[in-house]
Amino acid sequence: MNVHKITLIAILTAAAIVLAIVESFIPSIGIPGVRLGLANILILITLYELGILEAIFVNLCRVILASFIRGTFLSMGFLMSFTGAFLSLGVMILFYLFIKQFSVLGVSVIGSIFHVIGQIIVAIFYLGTPYVIFYLPFIAIFAIITGVIVGIVSRIIIKSGVIKKQREKYNF
C-alpha cells in the first residue's frame, strides 16, 4: 500500500470521527437515540471508492476512537453503535457486491435500516426484554429518511470524482 492511499484512508477516518463527534452534540429529533448517521457518508465513500477492507478499517476506527473521545467506550451506547455499525456495513457490503440493482442510495438505506436492527438486538439483550422490538417501526422510519440523506450526499461526492482523481493521480 502506498503512502498516498494510507494518507487518504487516514483523512477519511479522521473525517468520520469528527462527524460522529459533532453529531453527538446534535439533539435527537423526537425519538431518543435517533441520529442522522453523517459519518456513514465517509463509510460509503470508502466502500465505493477504495474497497471493502478499507471501509471495514475506517468503520472500526470511527466507532472505537469516537467512543474513546466521548468517554463511552464499552458502555451500552458503544455496544449499540458497534453492533449497528458492523451489521450495517456487513449488509451494505453484501448489497454492494451481489445486488447490483441497488445504487449508493439503496445501499445507504438498507445499511441504515440494519444499523437500527443491530441496535435493537443489543437493547433486547441488555435490557432483558423482547418488547424493545416495538420501538423498531418508529426508528426504522427515521432510518429510511436518514439513509436517503446519507445516500444522496454520498452519491454526489462519489460522482464528483474527487477520490477517483486522487487514486489516478497517485496510482492506487
MITOR-454773 format. One record per atom (N, C-alpha, C): z, y, x; residue in three letters; residue number from 1; atom name. Coordinates in nm, 2 decimals. Example, Ala and Ser with C-alpha at 12.3 -4.5 7.8 and 13.67 -1.06 7.14 Angstrom:
2
       z       y       x  resn  resi  name
    0.78   -0.57    1.32   ALA     1     N
    0.78   -0.45    1.23   ALA     1    CA
    0.78   -0.33    1.32   ALA     1     C
    0.71   -0.22    1.28   SER     2     N
    0.71   -0.11    1.37   SER     2    CA
    0.79    0.00    1.29   SER     2     C
END
This chain:
172
       z       y       x  resn  resi  name
    0.00   -0.12    0.09   MET     1     N
    0.00    0.00    0.00   MET     1    CA
    0.00    0.12    0.09   MET     1     C
   -0.09    0.22    0.06   ASN     2     N
   -0.09    0.33    0.15   ASN     2    CA
    0.00    0.44    0.10   ASN     2     C
    0.03    0.54    0.19   VAL     3     N
    0.13    0.64    0.17   VAL     3    CA
    0.10    0.73    0.05   VAL     3     C
   -0.03    0.75    0.02   HIS     4     N
   -0.07    0.83   -0.09   HIS     4    CA
   -0.03    0.77   -0.23   HIS     4     C
   -0.05    0.63   -0.23   LYS     5     N
   -0.01    0.56   -0.36   LYS     5    CA
    0.14    0.56   -0.37   LYS     5     C
    0.21    0.54   -0.26   ILE     6     N
    0.36    0.54   -0.27   ILE     6    CA
    0.41    0.68   -0.31   ILE     6     C
    0.35    0.78   -0.26   THR     7     N
    0.39    0.92   -0.30   THR     7    CA
    0.36    0.94   -0.45   THR     7     C
    0.25    0.90   -0.50   LEU     8     N
    0.21    0.92   -0.64   LEU     8    CA
    0.31    0.84   -0.73   LEU     8     C
    0.35    0.72   -0.69   ILE     9     N
    0.45    0.64   -0.76   ILE     9    CA
    0.58    0.71   -0.76   ILE     9     C
    0.62    0.77   -0.65   ALA    10     N
    0.74    0.85   -0.64   ALA    10    CA
    0.74    0.97   -0.73   ALA    10     C
    0.63    1.04   -0.74   ILE    11     N
    0.62    1.16   -0.82   ILE    11    CA
    0.63    1.12   -0.97   ILE    11     C
    0.56    1.01   -1.01   LEU    12     N
    0.56    0.96   -1.15   LEU    12    CA
    0.71    0.92   -1.18   LEU    12     C
    0.77    0.85   -1.09   THR    13     N
    0.91    0.81   -1.11   THR    13    CA
    1.00    0.92   -1.13   THR    13     C
    0.99    1.02   -1.04   ALA    14     N
    1.08    1.14   -1.05   ALA    14    CA
    1.05    1.22   -1.18   ALA    14     C
    0.93    1.23   -1.22   ALA    15     N
    0.90    1.30   -1.34   ALA    15    CA
    0.95    1.22   -1.46   ALA    15     C
    0.95    1.09   -1.46   ALA    16     N
    1.00    1.01   -1.57   ALA    16    CA
    1.15    1.03   -1.58   ALA    16     C
    1.22    1.03   -1.46   ILE    17     N
    1.36    1.05   -1.46   ILE    17    CA
    1.40    1.19   -1.52   ILE    17     C
    1.33    1.29   -1.47   VAL    18     N
    1.35    1.43   -1.52   VAL    18    CA
    1.33    1.44   -1.67   VAL    18     C
    1.23    1.38   -1.72   LEU    19     N
    1.20    1.38   -1.87   LEU    19    CA
    1.32    1.31   -1.94   LEU    19     C
    1.36    1.20   -1.89   ALA    20     N
    1.47    1.12   -1.95   ALA    20    CA
    1.60    1.20   -1.96   ALA    20     C
    1.63    1.27   -1.85   ILE    21     N
    1.75    1.36   -1.84   ILE    21    CA
    1.74    1.47   -1.93   ILE    21     C
    1.63    1.54   -1.93   VAL    22     N
    1.61    1.66   -2.02   VAL    22    CA
    1.62    1.62   -2.16   VAL    22     C
    1.55    1.51   -2.19   GLU    23     N
    1.55    1.46   -2.33   GLU    23    CA
    1.70    1.43   -2.38   GLU    23     C
    1.78    1.39   -2.29   SER    24     N
    1.92    1.35   -2.33   SER    24    CA
    2.00    1.48   -2.38   SER    24     C
    1.95    1.59   -2.34   PHE    25     N
    2.01    1.72   -2.39   PHE    25    CA
    1.96    1.77   -2.52   PHE    25     C
    1.85    1.71   -2.57   ILE    26     N
    1.79    1.75   -2.70   ILE    26    CA
    1.87    1.67   -2.81   ILE    26     C
    1.92    1.75   -2.91   PRO    27     N
    1.99    1.68   -3.01   PRO    27    CA
    1.91    1.58   -3.09   PRO    27     C
    1.97    1.48   -3.14   SER    28     N
    1.90    1.38   -3.22   SER    28    CA
    1.85    1.44   -3.35   SER    28     C
    1.73    1.39   -3.40   ILE    29     N
    1.67    1.45   -3.52   ILE    29    CA
    1.72    1.39   -3.65   ILE    29     C
    1.84    1.40   -3.68   GLY    30     N
    1.89    1.35   -3.81   GLY    30    CA
    1.95    1.21   -3.80   GLY    30     C
    1.89    1.12   -3.73   ILE    31     N
    1.93    0.98   -3.72   ILE    31    CA
    1.99    0.96   -3.58   ILE    31     C
    2.11    0.92   -3.56   PRO    32     N
    2.18    0.90   -3.43   PRO    32    CA
    2.10    0.81   -3.34   PRO    32     C
    2.08    0.85   -3.22   GLY    33     N
    2.01    0.76   -3.12   GLY    33    CA
    1.86    0.78   -3.12   GLY    33     C
    1.80    0.85   -3.21   VAL    34     N
    1.65    0.87   -3.21   VAL    34    CA
    1.62    0.98   -3.11   VAL    34     C
    1.53    0.94   -3.02   ARG    35     N
    1.48    1.03   -2.92   ARG    35    CA
    1.33    1.03   -2.92   ARG    35     C
    1.27    1.13   -2.85   LEU    36     N
    1.12    1.14   -2.85   LEU    36    CA
    1.06    1.03   -2.76   LEU    36     C
    1.13    0.99   -2.65   GLY    37     N
    1.07    0.90   -2.56   GLY    37    CA
    0.97    0.96   -2.47   GLY    37     C
    0.99    1.08   -2.43   LEU    38     N
    0.89    1.15   -2.34   LEU    38    CA
    0.87    1.08   -2.21   LEU    38     C
    0.97    1.02   -2.15   ALA    39     N
    0.95    0.95   -2.03   ALA    39    CA
    0.84    0.84   -2.04   ALA    39     C
    0.82    0.79   -2.16   ASN    40     N
    0.72    0.68   -2.17   ASN    40    CA
    0.58    0.73   -2.15   ASN    40     C
    0.56    0.86   -2.15   ILE    41     N
    0.43    0.92   -2.12   ILE    41    CA
    0.40    0.88   -1.98   ILE    41     C
    0.50    0.89   -1.89   LEU    42     N
    0.47    0.85   -1.75   LEU    42    CA
    0.46    0.70   -1.73   LEU    42     C
    0.53    0.62   -1.81   ILE    43     N
    0.51    0.48   -1.80   ILE    43    CA
    0.37    0.44   -1.84   ILE    43     C
    0.32    0.49   -1.95   LEU    44     N
    0.19    0.46   -2.00   LEU    44    CA
    0.08    0.50   -1.90   LEU    44     C
    0.10    0.62   -1.84   ILE    45     N
    0.01    0.67   -1.74   ILE    45    CA
    0.01    0.58   -1.62   ILE    45     C
    0.12    0.54   -1.58   THR    46     N
    0.13    0.45   -1.46   THR    46    CA
    0.07    0.31   -1.50   THR    46     C
    0.09    0.26   -1.62   LEU    47     N
    0.03    0.13   -1.66   LEU    47    CA
   -0.12    0.14   -1.65   LEU    47     C
   -0.17    0.24   -1.72   TYR    48     N
   -0.32    0.25   -1.73   TYR    48    CA
   -0.39    0.30   -1.60   TYR    48     C
   -0.32    0.37   -1.52   GLU    49     N
   -0.39    0.43   -1.40   GLU    49    CA
   -0.36    0.36   -1.27   GLU    49     C
   -0.24    0.29   -1.26   LEU    50     N
   -0.20    0.23   -1.14   LEU    50    CA
   -0.18    0.08   -1.15   LEU    50     C
   -0.13    0.03   -1.27   GLY    51     N
   -0.12   -0.11   -1.29   GLY    51    CA
    0.02   -0.15   -1.34   GLY    51     C
    0.03   -0.28   -1.36   ILE    52     N
    0.14   -0.34   -1.42   ILE    52    CA
    0.27   -0.34   -1.33   ILE    52     C
    0.25   -0.38   -1.21   LEU    53     N
    0.37   -0.38   -1.12   LEU    53    CA
    0.43   -0.24   -1.10   LEU    53     C
    0.34   -0.15   -1.09   GLU    54     N
    0.38   -0.01   -1.07   GLU    54    CA
    0.45    0.04   -1.19   GLU    54     C
    0.40    0.01   -1.31   ALA    55     N
    0.47    0.05   -1.43   ALA    55    CA
    0.61   -0.01   -1.45   ALA    55     C
    0.62   -0.14   -1.41   ILE    56     N
    0.75   -0.20   -1.41   ILE    56    CA
    0.85   -0.13   -1.31   ILE    56     C
    0.80   -0.10   -1.20   PHE    57     N
    0.88   -0.03   -1.10   PHE    57    CA
    0.93    0.11   -1.15   PHE    57     C
    0.83    0.19   -1.20   VAL    58     N
    0.87    0.32   -1.25   VAL    58    CA
    0.97    0.31   -1.36   VAL    58     C
    0.94    0.22   -1.45   ASN    59     N
    1.03    0.20   -1.57   ASN    59    CA
    1.17    0.16   -1.52   ASN    59     C
    1.18    0.06   -1.43   LEU    60     N
    1.31    0.02   -1.38   LEU    60    CA
    1.39    0.13   -1.31   LEU    60     C
    1.32    0.20   -1.23   CYS    61     N
    1.38    0.31   -1.16   CYS    61    CA
    1.43    0.42   -1.25   CYS    61     C
    1.34    0.45   -1.35   ARG    62     N
    1.38    0.55   -1.45   ARG    62    CA
    1.50    0.52   -1.53   ARG    62     C
    1.51    0.40   -1.58   VAL    63     N
    1.63    0.36   -1.66   VAL    63    CA
    1.75    0.35   -1.57   VAL    63     C
    1.75    0.30   -1.46   ILE    64     N
    1.87    0.28   -1.37   ILE    64    CA
    1.91    0.42   -1.32   ILE    64     C
    1.82    0.49   -1.26   LEU    65     N
    1.86    0.62   -1.20   LEU    65    CA
    1.90    0.73   -1.30   LEU    65     C
    1.83    0.73   -1.41   ALA    66     N
    1.87    0.83   -1.52   ALA    66    CA
    2.01    0.79   -1.57   ALA    66     C
    2.04    0.66   -1.58   SER    67     N
    2.18    0.63   -1.63   SER    67    CA
    2.28    0.66   -1.52   SER    67     C
    2.25    0.65   -1.39   PHE    68     N
    2.35    0.69   -1.29   PHE    68    CA
    2.37    0.84   -1.30   PHE    68     C
    2.26    0.92   -1.31   ILE    69     N
    2.28    1.06   -1.32   ILE    69    CA
    2.36    1.11   -1.44   ILE    69     C
    2.33    1.04   -1.56   ARG    70     N
    2.40    1.07   -1.68   ARG    70    CA
    2.54    1.02   -1.68   ARG    70     C
    2.57    0.92   -1.59   GLY    71     N
    2.71    0.86   -1.59   GLY    71    CA
    2.72    0.75   -1.69   GLY    71     C
    2.61    0.69   -1.73   THR    72     N
    2.62    0.59   -1.84   THR    72    CA
    2.58    0.45   -1.79   THR    72     C
    2.57    0.43   -1.66   PHE    73     N
    2.53    0.30   -1.60   PHE    73    CA
    2.62    0.19   -1.65   PHE    73     C
    2.57    0.08   -1.70   LEU    74     N
    2.63   -0.04   -1.76   LEU    74    CA
    2.71   -0.01   -1.89   LEU    74     C
    2.69    0.10   -1.95   SER    75     N
    2.75    0.13   -2.08   SER    75    CA
    2.66    0.07   -2.19   SER    75     C
    2.71    0.08   -2.31   MET    76     N
    2.63    0.03   -2.43   MET    76    CA
    2.50    0.11   -2.43   MET    76     C
    2.50    0.24   -2.41   GLY    77     N
    2.38    0.32   -2.41   GLY    77    CA
    2.28    0.27   -2.30   GLY    77     C
    2.33    0.23   -2.18   PHE    78     N
    2.24    0.18   -2.08   PHE    78    CA
    2.18    0.05   -2.12   PHE    78     C
    2.27   -0.04   -2.17   LEU    79     N
    2.22   -0.17   -2.21   LEU    79    CA
    2.11   -0.16   -2.32   LEU    79     C
    2.13   -0.07   -2.42   MET    80     N
    2.03   -0.05   -2.52   MET    80    CA
    1.90    0.01   -2.46   MET    80     C
    1.92    0.11   -2.37   SER    81     N
    1.80    0.17   -2.31   SER    81    CA
    1.72    0.07   -2.22   SER    81     C
    1.80   -0.01   -2.14   PHE    82     N
    1.73   -0.11   -2.05   PHE    82    CA
    1.66   -0.21   -2.14   PHE    82     C
    1.73   -0.27   -2.24   THR    83     N
    1.66   -0.37   -2.32   THR    83    CA
    1.54   -0.32   -2.39   THR    83     C
    1.56   -0.20   -2.45   GLY    84     N
    1.45   -0.14   -2.53   GLY    84    CA
    1.33   -0.11   -2.43   GLY    84     C
    1.36   -0.05   -2.32   ALA    85     N
    1.25   -0.02   -2.22   ALA    85    CA
    1.17   -0.14   -2.17   ALA    85     C
    1.24   -0.25   -2.15   PHE    86     N
    1.17   -0.36   -2.09   PHE    86    CA
    1.11   -0.45   -2.20   PHE    86     C
    1.16   -0.46   -2.32   LEU    87     N
    1.10   -0.53   -2.43   LEU    87    CA
    0.97   -0.45   -2.46   LEU    87     C
    0.99   -0.32   -2.47   SER    88     N
    0.87   -0.23   -2.50   SER    88    CA
    0.76   -0.24   -2.40   SER    88     C
    0.80   -0.23   -2.27   LEU    89     N
    0.70   -0.24   -2.16   LEU    89    CA
    0.63   -0.38   -2.16   LEU    89     C
    0.71   -0.49   -2.19   GLY    90     N
    0.65   -0.62   -2.19   GLY    90    CA
    0.55   -0.63   -2.30   GLY    90     C
    0.57   -0.58   -2.42   VAL    91     N
    0.48   -0.59   -2.53   VAL    91    CA
    0.36   -0.50   -2.50   VAL    91     C
    0.38   -0.38   -2.44   MET    92     N
    0.27   -0.29   -2.40   MET    92    CA
    0.18   -0.36   -2.30   MET    92     C
    0.24   -0.43   -2.21   ILE    93     N
    0.15   -0.50   -2.11   ILE    93    CA
    0.07   -0.60   -2.17   ILE    93     C
    0.13   -0.68   -2.27   LEU    94     N
    0.05   -0.78   -2.34   LEU    94    CA
   -0.06   -0.72   -2.42   LEU    94     C
   -0.04   -0.61   -2.49   PHE    95     N
   -0.14   -0.55   -2.56   PHE    95    CA
   -0.25   -0.49   -2.47   PHE    95     C
   -0.20   -0.43   -2.36   TYR    96     N
   -0.29   -0.37   -2.26   TYR    96    CA
   -0.39   -0.47   -2.20   TYR    96     C
   -0.33   -0.59   -2.18   LEU    97     N
   -0.41   -0.70   -2.11   LEU    97    CA
   -0.50   -0.78   -2.21   LEU    97     C
   -0.44   -0.81   -2.33   PHE    98     N
   -0.51   -0.91   -2.41   PHE    98    CA
   -0.57   -0.86   -2.54   PHE    98     C
   -0.53   -0.75   -2.59   ILE    99     N
   -0.58   -0.70   -2.71   ILE    99    CA
   -0.65   -0.56   -2.69   ILE    99     C
   -0.77   -0.57   -2.65   LYS   100     N
   -0.85   -0.46   -2.60   LYS   100    CA
   -0.88   -0.36   -2.72   LYS   100     C
   -0.86   -0.40   -2.84   GLN   101     N
   -0.89   -0.31   -2.96   GLN   101    CA
   -0.79   -0.20   -2.96   GLN   101     C
   -0.67   -0.22   -2.90   PHE   102     N
   -0.57   -0.12   -2.90   PHE   102    CA
   -0.60   -0.01   -2.79   PHE   102     C
   -0.60    0.11   -2.84   SER   103     N
   -0.61    0.22   -2.74   SER   103    CA
   -0.48    0.25   -2.68   SER   103     C
   -0.47    0.36   -2.60   VAL   104     N
   -0.35    0.40   -2.54   VAL   104    CA
   -0.25    0.44   -2.65   VAL   104     C
   -0.31    0.50   -2.75   LEU   105     N
   -0.23    0.54   -2.87   LEU   105    CA
   -0.16    0.42   -2.94   LEU   105     C
   -0.24    0.32   -2.96   GLY   106     N
   -0.19    0.20   -3.03   GLY   106    CA
   -0.09    0.13   -2.94   GLY   106     C
   -0.11    0.12   -2.81   VAL   107     N
   -0.02    0.06   -2.72   VAL   107    CA
    0.11    0.14   -2.72   VAL   107     C
    0.10    0.27   -2.73   SER   108     N
    0.22    0.35   -2.73   SER   108    CA
    0.30    0.33   -2.85   SER   108     C
    0.24    0.32   -2.97   VAL   109     N
    0.31    0.30   -3.10   VAL   109    CA
    0.38    0.16   -3.10   VAL   109     C
    0.30    0.06   -3.06   ILE   110     N
    0.36   -0.08   -3.05   ILE   110    CA
    0.48   -0.08   -2.96   ILE   110     C
    0.47   -0.01   -2.84   GLY   111     N
    0.58   -0.01   -2.75   GLY   111    CA
    0.70    0.06   -2.80   GLY   111     C
    0.67    0.17   -2.88   SER   112     N
    0.78    0.25   -2.94   SER   112    CA
    0.86    0.16   -3.04   SER   112     C
    0.78    0.09   -3.12   ILE   113     N
    0.85    0.00   -3.22   ILE   113    CA
    0.93   -0.11   -3.15   ILE   113     C
    0.88   -0.17   -3.05   PHE   114     N
    0.95   -0.27   -2.98   PHE   114    CA
    1.07   -0.22   -2.90   PHE   114     C
    1.07   -0.09   -2.86   HIS   115     N
    1.18   -0.03   -2.80   HIS   115    CA
    1.30   -0.03   -2.89   HIS   115     C
    1.28    0.01   -3.02   VAL   116     N
    1.39    0.02   -3.11   VAL   116    CA
    1.43   -0.12   -3.15   VAL   116     C
    1.34   -0.22   -3.16   ILE   117     N
    1.38   -0.35   -3.19   ILE   117    CA
    1.47   -0.41   -3.08   ILE   117     C
    1.44   -0.38   -2.95   GLY   118     N
    1.53   -0.41   -2.84   GLY   118    CA
    1.67   -0.35   -2.85   GLY   118     C
    1.67   -0.22   -2.89   GLN   119     N
    1.80   -0.16   -2.91   GLN   119    CA
    1.88   -0.22   -3.02   GLN   119     C
    1.81   -0.25   -3.13   ILE   120     N
    1.88   -0.32   -3.25   ILE   120    CA
    1.94   -0.45   -3.21   ILE   120     C
    1.86   -0.53   -3.13   ILE   121     N
    1.91   -0.66   -3.08   ILE   121    CA
    2.04   -0.64   -3.00   ILE   121     C
    2.05   -0.55   -2.91   VAL   122     N
    2.17   -0.52   -2.83   VAL   122    CA
    2.28   -0.48   -2.92   VAL   122     C
    2.25   -0.39   -3.02   ALA   123     N
    2.36   -0.34   -3.11   ALA   123    CA
    2.42   -0.45   -3.19   ALA   123     C
    2.33   -0.54   -3.23   ILE   124     N
    2.38   -0.66   -3.31   ILE   124    CA
    2.48   -0.74   -3.23   ILE   124     C
    2.44   -0.77   -3.11   PHE   125     N
    2.53   -0.85   -3.02   PHE   125    CA
    2.66   -0.77   -2.98   PHE   125     C
    2.64   -0.64   -2.95   TYR   126     N
    2.75   -0.56   -2.90   TYR   126    CA
    2.85   -0.53   -3.02   TYR   126     C
    2.80   -0.51   -3.14   LEU   127     N
    2.89   -0.48   -3.25   LEU   127    CA
    2.94   -0.60   -3.32   LEU   127     C
    2.87   -0.71   -3.30   GLY   128     N
    2.91   -0.84   -3.36   GLY   128    CA
    2.87   -0.85   -3.51   GLY   128     C
    2.77   -0.78   -3.55   THR   129     N
    2.73   -0.79   -3.69   THR   129    CA
    2.58   -0.78   -3.70   THR   129     C
    2.53   -0.86   -3.79   PRO   130     N
    2.38   -0.86   -3.81   PRO   130    CA
    2.34   -0.75   -3.90   PRO   130     C
    2.43   -0.68   -3.96   TYR   131     N
    2.40   -0.57   -4.06   TYR   131    CA
    2.33   -0.45   -3.99   TYR   131     C
    2.34   -0.44   -3.86   VAL   132     N
    2.28   -0.33   -3.79   VAL   132    CA
    2.12   -0.34   -3.81   VAL   132     C
    2.07   -0.45   -3.85   ILE   133     N
    1.93   -0.47   -3.87   ILE   133    CA
    1.88   -0.37   -3.99   ILE   133     C
    1.97   -0.34   -4.08   PHE   134     N
    1.93   -0.25   -4.19   PHE   134    CA
    1.90   -0.11   -4.14   PHE   134     C
    1.94   -0.08   -4.02   TYR   135     N
    1.91    0.05   -3.95   TYR   135    CA
    1.77    0.06   -3.91   TYR   135     C
    1.71   -0.06   -3.88   LEU   136     N
    1.57   -0.07   -3.82   LEU   136    CA
    1.46    0.00   -3.90   LEU   136     C
    1.45   -0.01   -4.03   PRO   137     N
    1.34    0.06   -4.10   PRO   137    CA
    1.34    0.21   -4.08   PRO   137     C
    1.46    0.27   -4.08   PHE   138     N
    1.48    0.41   -4.06   PHE   138    CA
    1.43    0.46   -3.92   PHE   138     C
    1.48    0.39   -3.82   ILE   139     N
    1.44    0.43   -3.69   ILE   139    CA
    1.30    0.39   -3.65   ILE   139     C
    1.25    0.28   -3.72   ALA   140     N
    1.11    0.24   -3.70   ALA   140    CA
    1.01    0.35   -3.74   ALA   140     C
    1.04    0.42   -3.85   ILE   141     N
    0.96    0.53   -3.90   ILE   141    CA
    0.95    0.64   -3.79   ILE   141     C
    1.06    0.67   -3.73   PHE   142     N
    1.06    0.77   -3.62   PHE   142    CA
    0.99    0.72   -3.50   PHE   142     C
    1.01    0.58   -3.48   ALA   143     N
    0.94    0.52   -3.36   ALA   143    CA
    0.79    0.53   -3.37   ALA   143     C
    0.74    0.52   -3.49   ILE   144     N
    0.59    0.53   -3.51   ILE   144    CA
    0.55    0.67   -3.48   ILE   144     C
    0.62    0.77   -3.53   ILE   145     N
    0.59    0.91   -3.51   ILE   145    CA
    0.60    0.95   -3.37   ILE   145     C
    0.70    0.91   -3.30   THR   146     N
    0.72    0.95   -3.16   THR   146    CA
    0.62    0.87   -3.07   THR   146     C
    0.59    0.74   -3.11   GLY   147     N
    0.49    0.66   -3.04   GLY   147    CA
    0.35    0.73   -3.05   GLY   147     C
    0.32    0.79   -3.16   VAL   148     N
    0.19    0.86   -3.18   VAL   148    CA
    0.19    0.98   -3.09   VAL   148     C
    0.30    1.06   -3.08   ILE   149     N
    0.30    1.18   -3.00   ILE   149    CA
    0.29    1.14   -2.85   ILE   149     C
    0.37    1.04   -2.81   VAL   150     N
    0.36    1.00   -2.67   VAL   150    CA
    0.22    0.95   -2.64   VAL   150     C
    0.16    0.87   -2.73   GLY   151     N
    0.03    0.82   -2.71   GLY   151    CA
   -0.08    0.92   -2.70   GLY   151     C
   -0.07    1.03   -2.78   ILE   152     N
   -0.17    1.14   -2.77   ILE   152    CA
   -0.16    1.21   -2.64   ILE   152     C
   -0.04    1.24   -2.60   VAL   153     N
   -0.02    1.32   -2.47   VAL   153    CA
   -0.06    1.23   -2.36   VAL   153     C
   -0.03    1.10   -2.36   SER   154     N
   -0.07    1.01   -2.25   SER   154    CA
   -0.22    1.00   -2.24   SER   154     C
   -0.29    0.99   -2.36   ARG   155     N
   -0.43    0.98   -2.36   ARG   155    CA
   -0.50    1.10   -2.31   ARG   155     C
   -0.44    1.22   -2.34   ILE   156     N
   -0.50    1.34   -2.29   ILE   156    CA
   -0.49    1.35   -2.14   ILE   156     C
   -0.37    1.31   -2.08   ILE   157     N
   -0.36    1.31   -1.94   ILE   157    CA
   -0.45    1.21   -1.87   ILE   157     C
   -0.45    1.09   -1.93   ILE   158     N
   -0.54    0.99   -1.87   ILE   158    CA
   -0.68    1.03   -1.87   ILE   158     C
   -0.73    1.08   -1.98   LYS   159     N
   -0.87    1.13   -1.99   LYS   159    CA
   -0.90    1.25   -1.90   LYS   159     C
   -0.80    1.32   -1.87   SER   160     N
   -0.82    1.44   -1.78   SER   160    CA
   -0.87    1.39   -1.64   SER   160     C
   -0.83    1.26   -1.61   GLY   161     N
   -0.88    1.21   -1.48   GLY   161    CA
   -0.80    1.25   -1.36   GLY   161     C
   -0.69    1.32   -1.38   VAL   162     N
   -0.61    1.37   -1.27   VAL   162    CA
   -0.56    1.26   -1.17   VAL   162     C
   -0.51    1.15   -1.23   ILE   163     N
   -0.47    1.04   -1.14   ILE   163    CA
   -0.59    0.96   -1.08   ILE   163     C
   -0.69    0.95   -1.16   LYS   164     N
   -0.81    0.88   -1.11   LYS   164    CA
   -0.87    0.95   -0.99   LYS   164     C
   -0.87    1.09   -1.00   LYS   165     N
   -0.92    1.17   -0.88   LYS   165    CA
   -0.84    1.14   -0.76   LYS   165     C
   -0.71    1.13   -0.77   GLN   166     N
   -0.62    1.11   -0.66   GLN   166    CA
   -0.65    0.97   -0.60   GLN   166     C
   -0.67    0.87   -0.69   ARG   167     N
   -0.70    0.73   -0.64   ARG   167    CA
   -0.83    0.73   -0.56   ARG   167     C
   -0.93    0.80   -0.62   GLU   168     N
   -1.06    0.80   -0.55   GLU   168    CA
   -1.05    0.88   -0.42   GLU   168     C
   -0.98    0.99   -0.42   LYS   169     N
   -0.97    1.08   -0.30   LYS   169    CA
   -0.90    1.01   -0.19   LYS   169     C
   -0.80    0.93   -0.22   TYR   170     N
   -0.72    0.87   -0.11   TYR   170    CA
   -0.74    0.72   -0.11   TYR   170     C
   -0.84    0.67   -0.18   ASN   171     N
   -0.88    0.53   -0.17   ASN   171    CA
   -0.77    0.43   -0.20   ASN   171     C
   -0.71    0.44   -0.31   PHE   172     N
   -0.61    0.33   -0.35   PHE   172    CA
   -0.63    0.30   -0.50   PHE   172     C
END
